[in-house]
Amino acid sequence: MNDHDPDISSSAGRTNSPERQTPVTQTLDWNDGDMPYSREFGDHFYCQTDGRLECGHTFLTGNGLPERWSQPVSPESDFLIGELGFGTGLNFCETWRQWKLFRQPGARLHFMSFELFPMQRDEIDRALARWPEIDAERKAFAAIWPDQPTGHVVLELDDQTKLTVVCDPALDGVTAAKAGFDAWFLDGFAPSRNPAMWSPELMQALYDKTSPGGTFGTYAAAGFVRRNLQAAGFTVERRPGFAGKREMLCGKRG
Ligand SMILES: C[S@@+](CC[C@H](N)C(=O)[O-])C[C@H]1O[C@@H](n2cnc3c(N)ncnc32)[C@H](O)[C@@H]1O
């Protein structure tokens, strides 16, 4: 996403209109050789400062992770993370890396991501090779990523970690998902570029599928996003964003 605050920008050619339509294709440009940029959405996939560290600040810390993983676990239920926008899999690889460091014996993580335009393996490799810290996770995940990802891609990464990527519009995927999400990573491009990923209907579907005490984290700080999350039922908190960004949002289902 944009390093500057896209939600208060008034540059020519941008719109904050929630009416803006979701593009039907996605064409990638590669800045600096390995930084994917979506031409149709007009946005980067993560901040240009360091997407991996941004994931730690915004999505992991924003959801109280990894601390929550140290709590006693029920053997019947996985810790279920939902993500809007799988993209390169950077958030997944960084989450899996930290999960391996902090998980309890017997605990299971299920990371379920909703993605309309799944990437090809060579694109994932090209983007993620930038971070040696997640080399092991990138290689293991890319090796079993399908050539033609469609429908529900279900990958067992290790005996405590499962990844599902639902290749559909996020609203359809979340609406069809079973309830029980413990944490959400809201990562659907800047709200001004892709309002469909922040709509009242989608925020309501997220809330309805969240367990009591479940949380979300996002770099977005736009007023309409905050209001949609509050209207859905979440308690919303503003925190300092990553790399000097003034604000991000996180919150909880009571
Ligand atoms: C900011 S990127 C996500 C970055 C990603 N989490 C990562 O770790 O690389 C946003 C993603 O949302 C996807 N997307 C955009 N609109 C969508 C929609 N309506 N439903 C599902 N996915 C969508 C894009 O294809 C893109 O991959």
The ligand as a Tripos MOL2 file, in Angstrom:
@<TRIPOS>MOLECULE
LIG
   27    29     1     0     0
SMALL
NO_CHARGES

@<TRIPOS>ATOM
      1 C1         -2.1870   -5.0740   -0.5350 C.3       1 LIG1
      2 S1         -2.3670   -6.5380   -1.4820 S.3       1 LIG1
      3 C2         -2.1630   -7.8260   -0.2760 C.3       1 LIG1
      4 C3         -0.7400   -8.0750    0.1130 C.3       1 LIG1
      5 C4         -0.5600   -9.4140    0.7880 C.3       1 LIG1
      6 N1         -1.2170   -9.5740    2.0290 N.3       1 LIG1
      7 C5          0.8830   -9.8660    0.8630 C.2       1 LIG1
      8 O1          1.2880  -10.3970    1.9350 O.co2     1 LIG1
      9 O2          1.5730   -9.7620   -0.1520 O.co2     1 LIG1
     10 C6         -4.0970   -6.6050   -1.7630 C.3       1 LIG1
     11 C7         -4.5840   -7.8750   -2.4100 C.3       1 LIG1
     12 O3         -6.0090   -7.8250   -2.4650 O.3       1 LIG1
     13 C8         -6.4440   -8.4960   -3.6260 C.3       1 LIG1
     14 N2         -7.8050   -8.0380   -3.9140 N.ar      1 LIG1
     15 C9         -8.2000   -6.8370   -4.3580 C.ar      1 LIG1
     16 N3         -9.5420   -6.7580   -4.4110 N.ar      1 LIG1
     17 C10       -10.0210   -7.9450   -3.9600 C.ar      1 LIG1
     18 C11       -11.3320   -8.4750   -3.7380 C.ar      1 LIG1
     19 N4        -12.4320   -7.7570   -3.9930 N.pl3     1 LIG1
     20 N5        -11.4350   -9.7210   -3.2380 N.ar      1 LIG1
     21 C12       -10.3150  -10.4540   -2.9590 C.ar      1 LIG1
     22 N6         -9.0660  -10.0140   -3.1490 N.ar      1 LIG1
     23 C13        -8.9070   -8.7670   -3.6340 C.ar      1 LIG1
     24 C14        -5.4010   -8.0800   -4.6680 C.3       1 LIG1
     25 O4         -5.3560   -8.9770   -5.7420 O.3       1 LIG1
     26 C15        -4.1170   -8.0790   -3.8410 C.3       1 LIG1
     27 O5         -3.4590   -9.3220   -3.9360 O.3       1 LIG1
@<TRIPOS>BOND
     1     1     2 1
     2     2     3 1
     3     2    10 1
     4     3     4 1
     5     4     5 1
     6     5     6 1
     7     5     7 1
     8     7     8 2
     9     7     9 1
    10    10    11 1
    11    11    12 1
    12    11    26 1
    13    12    13 1
    14    13    14 1
    15    13    24 1
    16    14    15 ar
    17    14    23 ar
    18    15    16 ar
    19    16    17 ar
    20    17    18 ar
    21    17    23 ar
    22    18    19 1
    23    18    20 ar
    24    20    21 ar
    25    21    22 ar
    26    22    23 ar
    27    24    25 1
    28    24    26 1
    29    26    27 1
@<TRIPOS>SUBSTRUCTURE
     1 LIG1         1 GROUP 0 **** ****
